[in-house]
Amino acid sequence: MGKTLNNNLYQEAVKEATKKRYGNSQQLKSKYIALNPDTCEREMVRLSNSYMRIINAELKDALPEIIDLYSRQIRNDSRMDSLEDLVTLIKRKFSVLTGNVSKKTAEAGIIPKIKEVAKRVKRISIREWQKAIQRTLGIEIAEDYYQDDMYQTTMDEWTDEHAKSMPETVTNLTDKIQEIIQEGYRAGKSVTDIQKEVQEAYRQAKGGNANKWSESIPYLNSQLNKITQEDAGVKQYVWTTRRDARVRPCHRALDGRTIWWDDPPVQWYETKSRGRVYTGQRAHPGESYGCRCYAVPVFDKDHFAPPVKATKEGESFVSGIQAKLEARRNRKKGNR
């Protein structure tokens, strides 16, 4: 661990080690803007596509019998009885499909792979945090400090959300396909039309799931970043956007503003008819859906206390600073 039991002593040691970087300023904004874990976003898209391929394979197995009955029943004069038979078959087939998807998802190890992505996000987040401190304040962070379970609850909750959403994806898609078939039956649509609509429903579900999974990465990263900064005594950050055309107006207005971690800003959006509409949500960077913004830390010399790395000789950070201060005092005595 970089920190000691004597927090006041440790705090003074950090101030002594970084005072030249602060100069006459009380606060210092990070000179390094951390990179977002884009590689993890791409990995989540790949995992989402793998999951959707499992669903697609099961649909290809279930739909032929349904489409065949649809084709035969659409020509039957007993419309109501035929529809009931069709709905019964759809429900039976999709019940089997749901069970098979769950089993094959487990066999493919989708959830364990999502957990590995979460660990990778944590590693990247810590690496970028180390760069921010080193380049701004000139001190190195003890890597082993961040190997404990301070992030575990957040990572587990994020993974659990994905695990819960997967059956919902199957249910939403199969419900949509059942609706397409039933409405198509009532309207007398051809088999070709039904097949096209089913394919489109799958395409939209696939794209929507990929977006949801990839955009969950900035959220996880923001939560880990918040834990790290607050643990080190950072109380404020500068809201920083990607500064491109995709930035929403609310976040563009926040760009460059200093925000307190304990007071997230209110979110809003613009409409042509009603103007600015406040959502009631308060959010830090990355917490709103699709947000790619980042919280650039503001270091305060009276509060900042990161886990500083020990010397190569094994000397603790505090002991090293104390030794330097003692040597400085001795030199002053010698010059008198």
Beta strands, then each sheet from edge to edge (+ up, - down):
strand 1: 27-29
strand 2: 236-240
strand 3: 258-260
strand 4: 266-271
strand 5: 275-282
strand 6: 294-300
sheet 1: 1+ 6- 2+ 3-
sheet 2: 4+ 5-
end
